């Protein structure tokens, strides 16, 4: 393997990658993001082709990382010091490889029958988990309000484990407009709605999920067709937003497959 070894934080490439790792504005401006780990890099290649750049960490190359770098020998590769690499990685224990890629753009079908609308989801790990559930459950598109964390941040990507590569996303969406235009039933998840398990979810359905702490805004609740809740036997106030999302989406999938 041949690559450039960079040891200075003043290096222009390192500064640019740091901006991409840290700010959604930079990711939107450049149309690029960073992928962390062999799994994400491999998943991206399967769907979209080669990354623009590989970044490896000095002294942290596992057999898996070395094998991938050798396989992608035509892709420009740089090595950063351990501390510099850690500044770019979204995890406490870096995997040893990052990839610079173009942010994919997938289109939601003109007449979708299964949507997920997310309002002001703040935690990137939660968002990634929601997107992973959505992709697995067959959701055809996800709309994210302007208050949601960035779906293409390294932490969201890691939480999604490749979901963003197969799931059409629209960020900074006007959810009220989406609800108004959707021809099927729009279901707002609340604590006082009708039981999820009593509804016919085989028809075109859009689930609307709110912020981890505050839930959905009253304006958005009123715009939807119906409120829905998940019955709970235990003495707890509510579920984690990502868990609630998974339950709702897979109940719809269960009914469709029945």
Residue frames as qw, qx, qy, qz and C-alpha x, y, z in Angstrom:
[[0.000, 0.887, 0.461, 0.000, 0.00, 0.00, 0.00],
 [0.389, 0.115, -0.012, 0.914, 1.17, 3.52, -0.80],
 [0.172, -0.859, -0.464, -0.133, -0.38, 6.56, 0.87],
 [0.177, 0.635, -0.200, 0.725, 0.42, 10.00, 2.14],
 [0.556, -0.416, -0.586, 0.418, 1.27, 10.24, 5.84],
 [0.038, -0.712, -0.066, -0.698, -0.08, 13.45, 7.42],
 [0.560, -0.282, -0.595, 0.504, 0.97, 14.45, 10.93],
 [0.109, -0.041, -0.185, 0.976, 0.07, 18.15, 11.17],
 [0.130, 0.639, 0.697, -0.298, -3.34, 19.47, 12.23],
 [0.100, 0.660, -0.087, -0.739, -2.58, 22.52, 10.07],
 [0.215, 0.007, 0.820, 0.530, -2.83, 20.36, 6.95],
 [0.385, 0.123, -0.155, -0.902, -5.55, 21.72, 4.63],
 [0.539, -0.095, -0.757, -0.356, -7.06, 18.28, 3.95],
 [0.316, -0.252, -0.804, 0.437, -7.36, 17.54, 7.66],
 [0.119, 0.219, 0.282, -0.927, -9.04, 20.90, 8.26],
 [0.486, 0.051, -0.418, -0.766, -11.56, 20.25, 5.50],
 [0.536, -0.160, -0.824, -0.092, -12.38, 16.76, 6.78],
 [0.173, -0.215, -0.664, 0.695, -12.75, 18.15, 10.31],
 [0.327, 0.130, 0.014, -0.936, -15.34, 20.64, 9.04],
 [0.584, -0.031, -0.631, -0.510, -17.24, 17.80, 7.36],
 [0.448, -0.168, -0.841, 0.254, -17.16, 15.72, 10.52],
 [0.144, -0.247, -0.545, 0.788, -18.33, 18.60, 12.72],
 [0.252, 0.384, 0.167, -0.873, -20.89, 20.67, 10.80],
 [0.521, 0.499, 0.692, -0.027, -24.05, 19.89, 8.86],
 [0.287, 0.877, 0.000, -0.386, -23.64, 23.18, 6.99],
 [0.055, -0.610, 0.690, 0.386, -20.34, 22.03, 5.50],
 [0.402, 0.085, 0.904, 0.117, -21.82, 18.67, 4.53],
 [0.452, 0.720, 0.488, -0.198, -24.73, 20.38, 2.78],
 [0.154, 0.862, -0.233, -0.424, -22.46, 22.89, 1.05],
 [0.037, -0.523, 0.784, 0.331, -20.07, 20.30, -0.35],
 [0.866, 0.151, -0.196, -0.435, -22.53, 17.44, -0.84],
 [0.581, 0.307, -0.727, 0.199, -20.08, 15.16, 0.96],
 [0.699, -0.606, 0.182, -0.334, -19.87, 13.23, 4.21],
 [0.103, 0.518, -0.835, 0.153, -17.59, 10.83, 6.08],
 [0.906, -0.160, -0.287, -0.269, -18.28, 7.14, 6.60],
 [0.244, -0.624, 0.682, -0.294, -16.75, 5.37, 9.60],
 [0.644, -0.190, 0.718, -0.184, -15.85, 1.69, 9.52],
 [0.094, -0.159, 0.876, 0.446, -15.49, -1.13, 7.04],
 [0.262, 0.460, 0.842, -0.101, -19.19, -2.03, 7.13],
 [0.254, 0.809, 0.250, -0.469, -20.43, 1.40, 6.08],
 [0.038, 0.613, -0.533, -0.583, -17.73, 1.84, 3.46],
 [0.173, -0.001, 0.944, 0.282, -18.52, -1.57, 1.96],
 [0.280, 0.613, 0.703, -0.228, -22.26, -0.86, 1.98],
 [0.193, 0.787, -0.047, -0.584, -21.72, 2.45, 0.20],
 [0.041, -0.413, 0.747, 0.519, -19.58, 0.80, -2.48],
 [0.274, 0.251, 0.925, 0.073, -22.27, -1.83, -3.12],
 [0.257, 0.757, 0.562, -0.212, -24.85, 0.86, -3.87],
 [0.194, 0.959, 0.050, -0.201, -22.94, 3.84, -5.27],
 [0.734, 0.562, -0.165, 0.343, -19.41, 2.87, -6.24],
 [0.684, 0.051, -0.331, 0.648, -16.01, 4.01, -5.09],
 [0.319, -0.857, -0.221, 0.339, -15.40, 6.62, -2.34],
 [0.354, 0.906, -0.108, 0.204, -13.42, 9.75, -3.17],
 [0.170, 0.648, -0.607, 0.429, -10.82, 9.24, -0.43],
 [0.828, -0.354, -0.428, 0.075, -9.86, 6.75, 2.26],
 [0.095, -0.750, 0.436, -0.488, -8.42, 7.84, 5.62],
 [0.851, -0.182, -0.476, 0.126, -6.64, 5.35, 7.87],
 [0.462, -0.854, 0.176, -0.163, -5.25, 5.70, 11.37],
 [0.337, 0.616, -0.674, 0.228, -1.58, 5.25, 12.14],
 [0.036, 0.265, -0.886, 0.379, -0.97, 2.00, 14.00],
 [0.532, 0.106, 0.569, -0.618, -4.63, 0.94, 14.04],
 [0.574, 0.310, -0.498, -0.571, -5.03, -1.07, 10.84],
 [0.733, -0.082, 0.623, -0.260, -6.86, -4.34, 11.46],
 [0.358, -0.018, 0.841, 0.405, -6.75, -7.20, 8.96],
 [0.328, 0.689, 0.645, -0.032, -10.21, -6.11, 7.79],
 [0.085, 0.916, -0.016, -0.391, -9.06, -2.53, 7.21],
 [0.244, -0.511, 0.658, 0.496, -5.87, -3.60, 5.44],
 [0.410, 0.245, 0.842, 0.249, -7.87, -5.93, 3.20],
 [0.294, 0.834, 0.447, -0.132, -10.30, -3.18, 2.22],
 [0.034, -0.855, 0.256, 0.449, -7.54, -0.67, 1.50],
 [0.324, -0.273, 0.788, 0.447, -5.75, -3.22, -0.67],
 [0.393, 0.497, 0.766, 0.109, -8.99, -3.97, -2.49],
 [0.204, 0.939, 0.273, -0.045, -9.49, -0.24, -3.13],
 [0.648, -0.276, 0.186, 0.685, -5.92, 0.40, -4.22],
 [0.313, 0.461, 0.389, 0.734, -7.06, 2.86, -6.91],
 [0.254, -0.892, -0.321, -0.192, -8.73, 5.13, -4.33],
 [0.232, 0.627, -0.377, 0.641, -6.48, 7.91, -2.93],
 [0.755, -0.511, -0.398, 0.098, -5.53, 7.08, 0.67],
 [0.099, 0.697, -0.387, 0.595, -4.03, 9.15, 3.48],
 [0.675, -0.317, -0.594, 0.302, -2.84, 8.21, 6.96],
 [0.203, -0.796, 0.117, -0.558, -3.40, 10.47, 9.98],
 [0.123, 0.284, -0.778, 0.547, -1.88, 10.19, 13.42],
 [0.263, -0.371, -0.881, 0.134, -4.02, 8.39, 16.01],
 [0.044, -0.496, -0.448, 0.742, -5.09, 11.62, 17.70],
 [0.212, 0.263, -0.309, -0.889, -5.93, 13.36, 14.41],
 [0.316, -0.152, -0.846, -0.403, -7.98, 10.38, 13.26],
 [0.189, -0.425, -0.798, 0.382, -9.84, 10.33, 16.59],
 [0.095, 0.378, 0.157, -0.907, -10.92, 13.93, 16.01],
 [0.378, 0.147, -0.512, -0.757, -12.72, 12.84, 12.84],
 [0.332, -0.146, -0.926, -0.107, -14.25, 9.60, 14.13],
 [0.502, -0.480, -0.126, -0.709, -17.72, 9.65, 15.76],
 [0.879, -0.354, -0.307, -0.086, -16.92, 6.85, 18.23],
 [0.488, -0.799, 0.348, -0.052, -14.80, 6.57, 21.38],
 [0.629, -0.299, 0.659, 0.284, -12.96, 3.57, 19.92],
 [0.440, 0.629, -0.304, -0.565, -12.25, 4.43, 16.26],
 [0.941, 0.199, 0.262, -0.080, -12.48, 1.66, 13.69],
 [0.559, -0.384, 0.490, 0.549, -9.32, 2.75, 11.89],
 [0.272, 0.164, 0.625, 0.713, -10.83, 3.70, 8.53],
 [0.278, 0.654, 0.327, -0.623, -12.94, 6.57, 7.19],
 [0.416, 0.297, 0.628, 0.586, -14.15, 7.28, 3.67],
 [0.155, 0.447, 0.029, -0.880, -14.99, 10.59, 2.04],
 [0.261, 0.343, 0.847, 0.311, -18.05, 10.12, -0.18],
 [0.214, -0.185, -0.278, -0.918, -20.65, 12.06, -2.10],
 [0.383, 0.137, 0.642, -0.650, -23.95, 12.25, -0.22],
 [0.106, 0.253, 0.888, 0.368, -26.46, 10.02, -2.03],
 [0.386, 0.179, 0.105, -0.899, -29.77, 11.46, -3.28],
 [0.043, 0.223, 0.960, 0.163, -32.64, 8.99, -3.54],
 [0.325, -0.145, -0.211, -0.910, -36.12, 9.99, -4.71],
 [0.384, 0.173, 0.746, -0.516, -39.32, 9.23, -2.82],
 [0.189, 0.342, 0.837, 0.383, -41.96, 7.63, -5.11],
 [0.149, -0.255, -0.241, -0.924, -44.56, 9.99, -6.59],
 [0.686, -0.379, -0.156, -0.601, -47.39, 8.18, -4.80],
 [0.215, 0.259, -0.871, 0.357, -45.91, 6.47, -1.74],
 [0.685, -0.449, -0.402, -0.409, -48.05, 4.32, 0.54],
 [0.793, -0.481, -0.267, 0.263, -45.69, 4.07, 3.52],
 [0.282, 0.708, -0.194, 0.617, -43.96, 7.15, 4.95],
 [0.608, -0.498, -0.407, 0.467, -42.26, 8.21, 8.16],
 [0.088, 0.825, 0.019, 0.558, -42.29, 11.85, 9.28],
 [0.664, -0.309, -0.408, 0.545, -39.90, 12.90, 12.05],
 [0.058, -0.910, -0.100, -0.399, -40.22, 16.15, 13.97],
 [0.146, -0.841, 0.368, -0.369, -37.21, 17.62, 15.81],
 [0.961, -0.205, -0.098, 0.160, -35.36, 14.38, 16.57],
 [0.098, -0.943, 0.313, -0.058, -32.22, 15.61, 18.33],
 [0.600, -0.508, 0.608, 0.105, -30.06, 12.58, 19.06],
 [0.427, 0.546, -0.589, -0.416, -28.10, 11.31, 16.04],
 [0.048, -0.151, 0.986, -0.060, -27.98, 7.77, 17.43],
 [0.450, 0.383, 0.650, -0.478, -31.76, 7.76, 17.83],
 [0.522, 0.628, -0.132, -0.562, -32.21, 9.12, 14.33],
 [0.232, 0.439, -0.828, -0.262, -29.90, 6.50, 12.86],
 [0.208, 0.063, 0.950, -0.225, -31.81, 3.76, 14.67],
 [0.513, 0.517, 0.384, -0.568, -35.14, 5.12, 13.39],
 [0.471, 0.612, -0.411, -0.484, -33.86, 5.16, 9.82],
 [0.045, 0.279, -0.957, -0.070, -32.52, 1.63, 10.19],
 [0.367, 0.279, 0.808, -0.367, -35.95, 0.42, 11.36],
 [0.508, 0.616, 0.083, -0.596, -37.64, 2.33, 8.55],
 [0.331, 0.515, -0.688, -0.390, -35.43, 0.74, 5.90],
 [0.049, -0.090, 0.992, -0.074, -35.98, -2.73, 7.33],
 [0.372, 0.399, 0.695, -0.469, -39.77, -2.26, 7.56],
 [0.377, 0.413, 0.687, 0.465, -40.11, -1.18, 3.94],
 [0.049, 0.825, 0.237, -0.511, -40.77, 2.54, 4.43],
 [0.629, 0.561, 0.353, 0.406, -40.63, 4.29, 1.05],
 [0.297, 0.601, -0.048, 0.740, -39.46, 7.67, 2.27],
 [0.477, -0.567, -0.456, 0.493, -38.65, 9.71, 5.38],
 [0.111, 0.796, 0.105, 0.586, -39.30, 13.42, 5.85],
 [0.569, -0.328, -0.418, 0.627, -37.31, 15.21, 8.54],
 [0.060, -0.967, -0.248, -0.025, -38.25, 18.60, 9.96],
 [0.353, 0.773, -0.250, 0.464, -35.76, 21.46, 10.06],
 [0.446, -0.719, 0.387, -0.366, -35.27, 20.80, 13.77],
 [0.994, -0.086, 0.039, 0.045, -33.97, 17.27, 13.25],
 [0.454, -0.628, 0.519, 0.360, -30.31, 16.44, 13.64],
 [0.386, 0.605, -0.522, -0.461, -28.41, 15.84, 10.40],
 [0.963, 0.073, 0.179, -0.187, -29.14, 12.44, 8.86],
 [0.803, 0.506, -0.205, 0.240, -25.70, 12.45, 7.20],
 [0.231, -0.808, 0.488, -0.236, -23.58, 13.17, 10.25],
 [0.366, 0.358, -0.854, 0.092, -21.02, 10.45, 11.08],
 [0.243, -0.058, 0.804, -0.540, -22.97, 9.51, 14.24],
 [0.703, 0.290, 0.199, -0.618, -26.31, 9.27, 12.41],
 [0.648, 0.452, -0.551, -0.268, -24.70, 7.21, 9.67],
 [0.144, 0.279, -0.913, 0.262, -23.18, 4.87, 12.21],
 [0.449, 0.090, 0.643, -0.614, -26.55, 4.47, 13.92],
 [0.720, 0.410, -0.026, -0.559, -28.24, 3.80, 10.59],
 [0.570, -0.248, 0.763, 0.174, -25.72, 1.15, 9.54],
 [0.177, -0.012, 0.761, 0.624, -26.34, 1.75, 5.85],
 [0.245, 0.638, 0.698, -0.212, -30.05, 2.65, 6.02],
 [0.127, 0.773, -0.020, -0.622, -29.34, 6.05, 4.46],
 [0.079, -0.341, 0.730, 0.587, -28.03, 4.29, 1.34],
 [0.006, -0.253, -0.915, -0.313, -31.37, 2.59, 0.56],
 [0.054, -0.695, -0.665, 0.268, -33.95, 4.93, 2.12],
 [0.207, 0.597, 0.252, 0.733, -35.04, 8.15, 0.35],
 [0.359, -0.551, -0.444, 0.609, -34.72, 11.10, 2.76],
 [0.137, 0.741, 0.215, 0.622, -35.94, 14.69, 2.62],
 [0.453, -0.322, -0.438, 0.707, -34.35, 16.93, 5.24],
 [0.000, -0.251, -0.139, 0.958, -35.65, 20.32, 6.44],
 [0.094, -0.373, -0.777, -0.498, -39.10, 19.34, 5.16],
 [0.392, -0.159, 0.142, -0.895, -42.36, 21.19, 5.85],
 [0.028, 0.095, 0.986, -0.135, -44.15, 18.37, 7.65],
 [0.388, 0.459, 0.460, -0.653, -47.49, 20.20, 7.66],
 [0.479, 0.519, -0.358, -0.611, -47.33, 20.38, 3.88],
 [0.186, 0.216, -0.947, -0.149, -46.34, 16.72, 3.60],
 [0.210, 0.257, 0.852, -0.404, -49.29, 15.68, 5.78],
 [0.447, 0.532, 0.181, -0.696, -51.66, 17.86, 3.75],
 [0.453, 0.500, -0.537, -0.506, -50.52, 16.34, 0.47],
 [0.035, -0.161, 0.986, -0.016, -50.43, 12.71, 1.60],
 [0.578, -0.097, -0.421, -0.693, -53.50, 10.87, 0.31],
 [0.615, -0.185, -0.764, 0.055, -53.46, 8.10, 2.91],
 [0.584, -0.768, -0.250, -0.085, -53.92, 8.14, 6.67],
 [0.314, 0.558, -0.455, 0.618, -51.47, 10.19, 8.71],
 [0.753, -0.523, -0.399, 0.010, -51.05, 8.91, 12.28],
 [0.018, 0.742, -0.392, 0.544, -49.60, 11.09, 15.04],
 [0.681, -0.155, -0.659, 0.278, -47.99, 9.06, 17.83],
 [0.241, -0.591, 0.250, -0.728, -49.13, 10.43, 21.20],
 [0.002, 0.108, -0.883, 0.457, -49.78, 9.08, 24.71],
 [0.421, 0.254, 0.567, -0.661, -53.55, 9.44, 24.42],
 [0.453, 0.298, -0.486, -0.685, -54.34, 8.15, 20.96],
 [0.926, 0.043, 0.014, -0.375, -56.22, 5.06, 19.79],
 [0.735, -0.350, 0.564, 0.138, -54.43, 1.75, 20.19],
 [0.128, 0.547, -0.666, -0.491, -52.01, 1.01, 17.38],
 [0.135, -0.051, 0.983, 0.112, -53.24, -2.57, 17.27],
 [0.394, 0.527, 0.661, -0.360, -56.88, -1.61, 16.59],
 [0.303, 0.713, -0.146, -0.615, -56.13, 0.26, 13.38],
 [0.847, 0.412, 0.308, 0.133, -56.14, -0.94, 9.78],
 [0.235, -0.751, 0.380, 0.486, -52.60, -0.23, 8.67],
 [0.638, 0.160, 0.652, 0.377, -52.82, -2.06, 5.35],
 [0.355, 0.877, 0.295, 0.134, -53.93, 1.14, 3.63],
 [0.476, 0.549, -0.146, 0.672, -51.46, 3.93, 2.70],
 [0.604, -0.746, -0.245, 0.138, -50.03, 5.12, 6.01],
 [0.366, 0.607, -0.307, 0.635, -47.69, 7.83, 7.27],
 [0.649, -0.572, -0.398, 0.305, -46.48, 7.68, 10.87],
 [0.113, 0.813, -0.125, 0.558, -45.58, 11.00, 12.47],
 [0.769, -0.349, -0.371, 0.387, -43.07, 10.76, 15.34],
 [0.078, -0.960, 0.010, -0.271, -42.04, 13.61, 17.63],
 [0.153, 0.706, -0.533, 0.440, -39.11, 14.83, 19.67],
 [0.543, 0.015, -0.791, 0.281, -37.61, 12.48, 22.29],
 [0.152, -0.180, -0.632, 0.739, -38.72, 14.68, 25.20],
 [0.273, 0.242, 0.151, -0.919, -41.41, 17.07, 23.99],
 [0.489, 0.399, 0.774, -0.049, -43.22, 14.79, 21.58],
 [0.304, 0.472, 0.556, 0.614, -45.11, 16.23, 18.61],
 [0.048, 0.052, 0.088, -0.994, -46.11, 19.87, 18.28],
 [0.382, 0.443, 0.641, -0.497, -49.82, 20.51, 18.75],
 [0.415, 0.594, -0.208, -0.656, -50.01, 22.06, 15.29],
 [0.274, 0.319, -0.846, -0.329, -48.73, 18.90, 13.65],
 [0.169, 0.160, 0.930, -0.283, -50.97, 16.65, 15.77],
 [0.424, 0.539, 0.388, -0.615, -54.02, 18.63, 14.67],
 [0.382, 0.549, -0.453, -0.590, -52.97, 18.38, 11.03],
 [0.052, 0.165, -0.974, -0.150, -52.90, 14.57, 11.04],
 [0.561, -0.226, -0.574, -0.551, -55.88, 12.30, 10.49],
 [0.823, -0.468, -0.259, -0.189, -55.67, 10.50, 13.81],
 [0.187, -0.690, 0.626, -0.312, -53.68, 10.11, 17.04],
 [0.907, 0.007, -0.416, -0.060, -52.29, 6.67, 17.83],
 [0.339, -0.701, 0.555, -0.291, -50.63, 5.20, 20.92],
 [0.566, 0.220, -0.794, 0.040, -48.80, 1.99, 21.82],
 [0.771, -0.545, -0.102, -0.311, -50.50, 0.07, 24.67],
 [0.319, 0.470, -0.707, 0.421, -48.10, -0.61, 27.55],
 [0.759, -0.429, -0.484, -0.078, -48.61, -3.09, 30.40],
 [0.621, -0.147, -0.392, 0.663, -45.73, -1.82, 32.52],
 [0.216, -0.901, -0.301, 0.227, -45.77, 1.25, 34.73],
 [0.452, -0.180, 0.224, 0.844, -43.76, 3.58, 32.49],
 [0.229, 0.672, 0.181, -0.680, -44.77, 6.92, 31.04],
 [0.628, 0.705, -0.123, -0.306, -43.51, 6.46, 27.50],
 [0.912, 0.066, 0.241, 0.324, -41.14, 4.59, 25.20],
 [0.340, -0.459, 0.389, 0.723, -37.90, 5.76, 23.68],
 [0.487, 0.627, -0.066, -0.605, -38.71, 7.46, 20.37],
 [0.261, 0.436, -0.791, -0.342, -36.63, 4.97, 18.37],
 [0.145, 0.068, 0.973, -0.163, -38.34, 2.00, 20.05],
 [0.443, 0.516, 0.469, -0.564, -41.79, 3.49, 19.46],
 [0.407, 0.591, -0.393, -0.575, -40.92, 4.06, 15.82],
 [0.113, 0.249, -0.945, -0.177, -39.84, 0.45, 15.34],
 [0.280, 0.261, 0.856, -0.346, -43.03, -0.89, 16.95],
 [0.471, 0.603, 0.201, -0.612, -45.28, 1.27, 14.78],
 [0.359, 0.563, -0.560, -0.490, -43.48, 0.52, 11.54],
 [0.099, 0.178, -0.975, -0.093, -43.28, -3.22, 12.06],
 [0.408, 0.346, 0.711, -0.457, -46.93, -3.47, 13.13],
 [0.537, 0.614, -0.093, -0.572, -47.75, -2.03, 9.72],
 [0.276, 0.451, -0.805, -0.270, -45.40, -4.54, 8.07],
 [0.215, 0.013, 0.947, -0.238, -46.98, -7.38, 10.06],
 [0.532, 0.484, 0.453, -0.527, -50.47, -6.43, 8.91],
 [0.481, 0.624, -0.366, -0.496, -49.35, -6.15, 5.29],
 [0.204, 0.363, -0.902, -0.116, -47.77, -9.62, 5.41],
 [0.450, 0.033, 0.764, -0.461, -50.68, -11.29, 7.23]]
